[in-house]
Amino acid sequence: MADGPHRDTWDANVSLHVCVAKTPGHAGGTMSLVATHLLDTAAVAECIWDGFLSSTIRRQLDAAAGGPGRGRTLLAWICGLHDIGKVTPAFQCRFSEYAASLRAAGLTWRPSVHRFPWRHGAAGGFLLKPMLRSAGWPAEHTAWVWPLVAGHHGFLHSADEIEPPLADRFGPQGDERWERARLAHVRYVTEQLGLPSLADAAPATVPSRALQLMVSGLVVMADWIASGGRAFVGIDDFTKVSMAGARDRAAAAWSRIGLRGGWGALPTPPPDAFERRFQHPPRPIQRLAMETAREMAAPGLLVIEGPTGEGKTWAGLMATEILAAKFGADGVFVGMPRWSANDPTFARVREWVGRIDPELASHVALLHGQRNLMPEWSALIGASAERQRDAVGTCDEDGDALPQTGPGQTPAEWFFEYERGLLCPFVVSPTDTLLHAMTRTKFVVLRAAGLLSKVILLDEVHAADVSGSLFLLEGLRWFGEAGVPVVLLSATLPAAQRQALADAYLAGAARREEYGHPELVHPDRQPAVTAVWHTPHGPRSLTRTTTPRRPSAPLAVELVPETVPGVGTEAAARAAADAAVADRLGAELADGGCALVIRTTADRAQTLCTEVRHRLPDTPVVLLHEQLTAAELARRMAECLRVLRPARNGEAAPPPRPERLIVIASPVAEQSCDLDADLLITDLAPLDLLLQRIGRVHRGDGTSRPARLRTPRVIVTGYDESAGGRYDGEGATRPEAAPPRFLAAAEERYGRHALLLAAAQVRRAAGPGRPWSYPADAPALVAAGYGAGADAIPAAWRDDWEAARVAWEKTLRARSDKAGNHLLTRQGEREAVTLEGAHRLAHRHLDGADGLDDLVRDHTNRRAALLVADGAGHRTVSGTALPAGKPATATCDAVIADTVSLPPTCHDVGYKSLSPLRRWAKSPLQHTRVLILSPDGTAVLAGRRLRYEEVLGLVDEGPAG
C-alpha cells in the first residue's frame, strides 16, 4: 500500500505548557499561562453562580443549558474560553522573552505578523466559530455565544469587525498547529469542567438577548476578578495547573472582594409585613399597591401615583418586596432624580432591608459623587479601598481592556466605585446611573449585569427630560425582556407618558420592535395604581384608585407679575422684582410662619436672598441651590428637612418649628424634598412642576400654623404681563393685547409653549371663585400642562402658543434623534436574537461620567472643585490644605465636598478650559476639574468674573474687566 499524505504528528497539548496569557507585571510577578487564566476565570464564574446570581437568573441559564445544574457549567465554560484568542501569533508574538519557548514547542509565526494587530477578544470570537461548527453545534447557538467572547473588552462587535486584518488574513491566526493548539485549550477547559466533549457543551435553547447581556457582563466580571495579581499569582508550570487549585484561588478572591447576592429565597411577605417594616398600619395607597403586586401573574410594570406626602415611597418598597419574593429577584435598585434626595432615601432603604434581614443592612450601596458627605455612608464602609483594588485586574497587554471612563483610570477604580456598586444587592442612586446602563458605550454589559437580577424602583419618574425619557424607555424594554419587575412612582404622570412606559415594557416582554396596549385604562384620579404584564395570550393590566390620605382642599392661587428685563435693564428689573417679593414675605410672615420661595435659577435665588436678608434682618433665611458646595448644600438641606419636616406616622405633630423661616431655593427643592412650608412663592413653571412645588405646602397633618397662613396658598411670579393681559389683583383680568413674557432661562429650560399653558391655567385659578382643589385637580392639571388645556389659551395668545408648540416639537425631535444615536439598541434591531454588533456605531470616546451624563440628559450641570491658591500650594474653600503628592482618601473627600455646579454662562467653553491637577493622575480625583480662586475668592472663567461667598455660593458677577 502506498504511503498516504504526510501527517503532522505534533502533539497540540504541548501548547498548554507555553502559551502566555499574562506577563509577570500583570500576574503578581510570575508569568501566567493561558491555561492557568482560563481555569481561574471559569472558577470565578462558579463563585459568581454560587454567591451572586439570583434564583431567576440561575433558572433561566439552566433552561438555556438544558436542565437543572447545567447553567452553572455553561456559564463557567463561556467565561473559561474568553481569552482563547490569545492562542494566536497575533498575541503571542508580543512577548519576545517567551518566543524561544513557543518555537521550541513547535509554534512559529511570520515575521510580518507584528505589523497587523488583531485584538485577542475579536480573535477569540472569530476563531471560536469554526471550532463550534466542527463540534456539531447548531448555528443558532454558535451565533449567540461568540459575541460574548469577542466582546469581553467592552464592545460587542459585529461579524465583520472581528475578522483578521485584510492585509494578512492568515498570519495573525497562524497555521494548522495554532488551530490545533486552540482546540487543545478549548478541550482542556471543557474536560476540566466535567463535560465529555465540546459537543456536550452546546446549549439547549437560545436565551433572550437580555440574558445574553447579563452573561456578557458576568464574563467581564469573572475576567477582571481572575486578573487580580494578588489572589491569582501567575502559574507558568503547566504541571501545577489544576481546576482544584483554580477553585481554591477563586474562593479566596471572592471572599476578599466581598460581593454577594441579596435576599436569596425571599419568603412571601405576611399580611402584617407593612406594620413590621414601617411600624404603622398601611395607608390606602400602600394597601392598594401591595394588593395589586400580589395579583400580578408575571413580572411587569407597576405604577404608583399619588400626591406628595401620600406615602408612595413606602408603598413602592413594599410592592418591591412582594414582587421580589414572587418572581425571584435578589435585590433592588432605587433611583431618585437628584443626588440630594438619595441620602434620606438611603437611610430609609437600609432600615427597610434591615427589617427583612438584619445582616443585609450593610449591603446597601449609595451611589453618587457626594456620598462620602453622608455620615451614615462613611461609617458603613468597612473594607479598605487598597485591599479591594488589589483584588482585580485586566489584560492590559492589549491596550483596549480599560473601561471607558477616561485616561489612566484603573479597572479596580471602575469596578469598585459606581459600576461595582451596581453589583451590590441593594442600591440607592440617582436615576442617571440606570440610564447610563442603557447607552451604547464601553462595558455597558457590566452595568447591565448589576441591574437585571433586581427589582427596579424609580421615584419621580415624570422628572426625566426628553433624552432621559428615551433612555428610560430603552431600559424598560430590556427589563421587560429580562423579566425584571419595575415599580414607578409619580405625583404628576401624564397619560401619554404612562402609556409609553407600559408599551415599552410590554414590547420588551414580547420581544417586539413595537407593542401597544390600547386597552390600558388610565386613572382619572389619585391615588392610583396601574399594573401591566405580558402573557402568552397578550398583555394584561389592572388600574385601580383609592381614597387619598386626606381630602382635597381649596388652594388659593395669586399672581404677582414682574418686569421681565430687556437688554441693559437686567439689574434694575431684578432689583425691583426682588424688593417686591421681599416686602411680600415681610407682610405674610408678620405673625410668624415658614415660607418656601422657588426661583428658576440659582442667580435669581442669590439676589433675592441678599434682598430679603437686607429688608428682613431678623428673619432667618436659608439659601439652597446647586452653586453652593456639595457639602454646604447637603448640610443646609438636612437642616431644612429637620426643622420643616411634616409629622411622621404615629406622631401627633412634627418637631417644634422655627417661629419664622424663609427658604429660598432653585428647583433643587421641587422634587423628593420632604418639606412642609406654610406658604409658597414660586416662579412660573410648567404645570406638573408647579404641582410638585405645591406639594411642599401644608404637606403634614398636625402642624401649627399662623392664622394668616392656615389656608394653603401659592403666589406665582417670574413672568411679565405688561405686554399682554394684566391680572388686576382683584380677581379680574384686563383684555389681552399680547401674550405674557417669560424669563429667558425659563423658556430655555421648559419651552415657551409649556409656560403659556401654565400661565393660562394659573390665570384661571386666580380668577373669582375658581381655586384649584388639591390634590383632586392634579391629574386634570397635568393633562392640561401637556396640551389638553389648550382651550384655556386666550385668543390673543393662540398664534404665539401654536408657533411655540411647533418650535418645541422641532426641539424634541432634535433631542430625540441625538439620544437615539446612543441607545443601547438601535431602532429596527429590537427583535434581534443575539448581541452581535450591539456596539456598532457606538460612542467610543467619553469624558468620564460627564460624557455619560451628556448622553442621557438634555442639560447637564457642570461641576468643578473650588480650590484657593494659597502661596505655593492650594487649599479647598473650606480650608483643607492639599498635599503635594497623591491625595489620600480624606483629601479626596474634602475636595469632592467643595465641588459646585458652575453658572450656566460657564457650562461650555469655561468648563472645557478647566482640568484636574496633574498630581491627581491615577487617583479618585483624576477626572475632577478644578476652578482656582484667588485668595479673595474670585476667578475669571469664560470671560465672567466669579466669586465664592459663604452665604451665596458661587456668584457670577458679570463680564470680567
Secondary structure, 3 states (H helix, E strand, C coil): CCCCCCCCCCCHHHHHHCCEEECHHHCCCCCEEHHHHHHHHHHHHHHHHHHCCCHHHHHHHHHHHCCCCHHHHHHHHHHHCCCHHHCCHHHHCCCHHHHHHHHHCCCCCCHHHHHCCCCHHHHHHHHHHHHHHHCCCCHHHHHHHHHHHHCCCCCCCCHHHCCCCHHHCCCCCCCHHHHHHHHHHHHHHHHHCCCCCCHHHCCCCCCCHHHHHHHHHHHHHHHHHHCCCCCCCCCCCHHHCCHHHHHHHHHHHHHHHCCCCCCCCCCCCCCCHHHHHHCCCCCHHHHHHHHHHHHCCCCEEEEEECCCCCCHHHHHHHHHHHHHHHHCCCCEEEEECCHHHHHHHHHHHHHHHHHHCHHHHHHEEECCCCHHHCHHHHHHCCCCHHHHHCCCCCCHHHCCCCCCCCCCCCHHHHHHCHHHHHCCCEEEEEHHHHHHCCECCCCHHHHHHCCCCCEEEECCHHHCCHHHHHHHHHHHHHHHHHCCCEEEEECCCCHHHHHHHHHHHHHHHHCCCCCCCCCCCCCCCCCEEEEEEEECCEEEEEEEECCCCCCCEEEEEEECCCCCCCCCCHHHHHHHHHHHHHHHHHHHCCCCEEEEEECCCHHHHHHHHHHHHHHCCCCCEEEECCCCCHHHHHHHHHHHHHHCCCCCCCCCCCCCCCCEEEEEECHHHCCCCCCCECEEEEECCCHHHHHHHHCCECCCCCCCCCHHHCCCEEEEECEECCCCCCECCCCCECCCCCCCEECHHHHHHHCHHHHHHHHHHHHHHHCCCCCEEECCCHHHHHHHHHHHCHHHCCHHHHHHHHHHHHHHHHHHHHHHHHHHCCECCCCCCCCCCCCCCCCCCCCCCCCHHHHHHHHHCCCCCCEEEEEEEECCEEEECCCCECCCCCCCHHHHHHHHHCEEECCHHHCCHHHHCCECCHHHCCCCCCCCCEEEECCCCEEEECCEEEEEECCCEEEEEEECC
